[in-house]
């Protein structure tokens, strides 16, 4: 199983620019637990940039454990299961969470 760093490094390859048309956002990822950390995900003009650290002006923050983060992007768990179980928390409008989920090519297991 991948770790957080490997998963973060893989985000640009999972990003689907066609689904991100008009989606210009700065997102804060807060990954807790072993190997976790904060990451800034900036999506602008159908391009993605992921950098370690705090996201200035983030309108959406997504927080989850390292294990759940890796499982989410591996397609091993459905995001709604994480939300319902209190394992994926976000700050910002619910529509942002839905839009965030839609811009990835996450494998289905």
C-alpha positions as YAML, in Angstrom:
chain: A
units: angstrom
residues:
- id: 1
  name: UNK
  ca: [0.00, 0.00, 0.00]
- id: 2
  name: UNK
  ca: [1.22, 3.49, -0.84]
- id: 3
  name: UNK
  ca: [2.00, 6.10, 1.79]
- id: 4
  name: UNK
  ca: [0.88, 9.75, 2.00]
- id: 5
  name: UNK
  ca: [3.91, 11.15, 0.14]
- id: 6
  name: UNK
  ca: [3.50, 8.66, -2.71]
- id: 7
  name: UNK
  ca: [-0.22, 9.43, -2.89]
- id: 8
  name: UNK
  ca: [0.35, 13.20, -2.88]
- id: 9
  name: UNK
  ca: [2.97, 12.80, -5.61]
- id: 10
  name: UNK
  ca: [0.40, 10.84, -7.64]
- id: 11
  name: UNK
  ca: [-2.36, 13.48, -7.39]
- id: 12
  name: UNK
  ca: [-1.41, 15.25, -10.66]
- id: 13
  name: UNK
  ca: [-1.73, 11.95, -12.55]
- id: 14
  name: UNK
  ca: [-5.15, 11.29, -10.95]
- id: 15
  name: UNK
  ca: [-6.37, 14.81, -11.75]
- id: 16
  name: UNK
  ca: [-8.91, 15.03, -14.59]
- id: 17
  name: UNK
  ca: [-8.55, 18.47, -16.25]
- id: 18
  name: UNK
  ca: [-11.71, 18.04, -18.34]
- id: 19
  name: UNK
  ca: [-13.79, 17.67, -15.17]
- id: 20
  name: UNK
  ca: [-12.10, 20.72, -13.64]
- id: 21
  name: UNK
  ca: [-13.20, 23.19, -16.31]
- id: 22
  name: UNK
  ca: [-14.20, 26.35, -14.48]
- id: 23
  name: UNK
  ca: [-13.08, 24.88, -11.14]
- id: 24
  name: UNK
  ca: [-10.48, 27.37, -9.89]
- id: 25
  name: UNK
  ca: [-9.81, 26.72, -6.21]
- id: 26
  name: UNK
  ca: [-7.22, 26.59, -3.48]
- id: 27
  name: UNK
  ca: [-7.73, 23.58, -1.22]
- id: 28
  name: UNK
  ca: [-6.06, 22.76, 2.07]
- id: 29
  name: UNK
  ca: [-5.38, 19.08, 2.77]
- id: 30
  name: UNK
  ca: [-4.77, 18.21, 6.42]
- id: 31
  name: UNK
  ca: [-3.55, 14.63, 6.66]
- id: 32
  name: UNK
  ca: [-3.23, 13.41, 10.25]
- id: 33
  name: UNK
  ca: [-1.25, 10.55, 11.69]
- id: 34
  name: UNK
  ca: [1.97, 8.89, 10.67]
- id: 35
  name: UNK
  ca: [3.38, 10.33, 7.46]
- id: 36
  name: UNK
  ca: [0.68, 13.01, 7.29]
- id: 37
  name: UNK
  ca: [1.04, 16.73, 6.87]
- id: 38
  name: UNK
  ca: [-0.51, 19.80, 5.30]
- id: 39
  name: UNK
  ca: [-0.67, 20.27, 1.55]
- id: 40
  name: UNK
  ca: [-1.90, 23.06, -0.67]
- id: 41
  name: UNK
  ca: [-3.74, 21.96, -3.80]
- id: 42
  name: UNK
  ca: [-4.24, 24.75, -6.30]
- id: 43
  name: UNK
  ca: [-6.40, 24.18, -9.35]
- id: 44
  name: UNK
  ca: [-6.45, 26.95, -11.92]
- id: 45
  name: UNK
  ca: [-7.21, 26.90, -15.64]
- id: 46
  name: UNK
  ca: [-7.48, 23.09, -15.60]
- id: 47
  name: UNK
  ca: [-3.97, 22.76, -14.14]
- id: 48
  name: UNK
  ca: [-3.05, 21.38, -10.73]
- id: 49
  name: UNK
  ca: [-0.22, 22.29, -8.39]
- id: 50
  name: UNK
  ca: [0.37, 20.45, -5.12]
- id: 51
  name: UNK
  ca: [2.82, 21.85, -2.59]
- id: 52
  name: UNK
  ca: [3.57, 20.99, 1.04]
- id: 53
  name: UNK
  ca: [2.41, 23.43, 3.68]
- id: 54
  name: UNK
  ca: [-0.47, 25.76, 4.38]
- id: 55
  name: UNK
  ca: [-2.79, 26.89, 1.62]
- id: 56
  name: UNK
  ca: [-3.20, 30.66, 1.56]
- id: 57
  name: UNK
  ca: [-6.79, 31.73, 0.95]
- id: 58
  name: UNK
  ca: [-8.16, 28.17, 0.97]
- id: 59
  name: UNK
  ca: [-11.96, 28.18, 0.79]
- id: 60
  name: UNK
  ca: [-12.12, 24.43, 1.33]
- id: 61
  name: UNK
  ca: [-10.21, 22.28, 3.84]
- id: 62
  name: UNK
  ca: [-10.26, 18.50, 3.77]
- id: 63
  name: UNK
  ca: [-9.04, 16.60, 6.83]
- id: 64
  name: UNK
  ca: [-8.56, 12.85, 7.23]
- id: 65
  name: UNK
  ca: [-6.10, 10.31, 8.57]
- id: 66
  name: UNK
  ca: [-3.12, 9.20, 6.52]
- id: 67
  name: UNK
  ca: [-4.60, 5.71, 6.16]
- id: 68
  name: UNK
  ca: [-7.97, 7.02, 4.94]
- id: 69
  name: UNK
  ca: [-6.31, 9.50, 2.56]
- id: 70
  name: UNK
  ca: [-4.31, 6.74, 0.89]
- id: 71
  name: UNK
  ca: [-7.36, 4.44, 0.77]
- id: 72
  name: UNK
  ca: [-9.53, 7.21, -0.72]
- id: 73
  name: UNK
  ca: [-7.17, 7.94, -3.61]
- id: 74
  name: UNK
  ca: [-6.53, 4.22, -4.18]
- id: 75
  name: UNK
  ca: [-10.28, 3.72, -4.65]
- id: 76
  name: UNK
  ca: [-10.44, 1.30, -1.71]
- id: 77
  name: UNK
  ca: [-13.14, 3.30, 0.10]
- id: 78
  name: UNK
  ca: [-16.03, 5.45, -1.10]
- id: 79
  name: UNK
  ca: [-15.78, 9.09, 0.04]
- id: 80
  name: UNK
  ca: [-19.37, 9.10, 1.33]
- id: 81
  name: UNK
  ca: [-18.50, 6.19, 3.62]
- id: 82
  name: UNK
  ca: [-15.65, 8.28, 5.01]
- id: 83
  name: UNK
  ca: [-17.90, 11.32, 5.48]
- id: 84
  name: UNK
  ca: [-20.71, 9.32, 7.10]
- id: 85
  name: UNK
  ca: [-18.20, 7.61, 9.40]
- id: 86
  name: UNK
  ca: [-16.73, 10.95, 10.48]
- id: 87
  name: UNK
  ca: [-13.38, 10.00, 8.96]
- id: 88
  name: UNK
  ca: [-13.38, 12.67, 6.24]
- id: 89
  name: UNK
  ca: [-14.09, 16.14, 7.55]
- id: 90
  name: UNK
  ca: [-14.22, 19.30, 5.57]
- id: 91
  name: UNK
  ca: [-14.63, 22.98, 6.16]
- id: 92
  name: UNK
  ca: [-16.43, 24.90, 3.48]
- id: 93
  name: UNK
  ca: [-19.57, 24.46, 1.43]
- id: 94
  name: UNK
  ca: [-20.84, 20.90, 0.82]
- id: 95
  name: UNK
  ca: [-20.82, 21.69, -2.90]
- id: 96
  name: UNK
  ca: [-17.04, 22.12, -2.68]
- id: 97
  name: UNK
  ca: [-16.68, 18.60, -1.30]
- id: 98
  name: UNK
  ca: [-18.80, 17.18, -4.11]
- id: 99
  name: UNK
  ca: [-16.87, 19.13, -6.74]
- id: 100
  name: UNK
  ca: [-13.54, 18.08, -5.21]
- id: 101
  name: UNK
  ca: [-14.49, 14.41, -5.46]
- id: 102
  name: UNK
  ca: [-15.53, 14.80, -9.10]
- id: 103
  name: UNK
  ca: [-12.21, 16.09, -10.46]
- id: 104
  name: UNK
  ca: [-10.22, 12.88, -9.93]
- id: 105
  name: UNK
  ca: [-9.79, 9.65, -11.86]
- id: 106
  name: UNK
  ca: [-9.85, 7.48, -8.76]
- id: 107
  name: UNK
  ca: [-9.62, 3.76, -9.51]
- id: 108
  name: UNK
  ca: [-12.64, 1.68, -8.59]
- id: 109
  name: UNK
  ca: [-11.99, -1.42, -6.51]
...
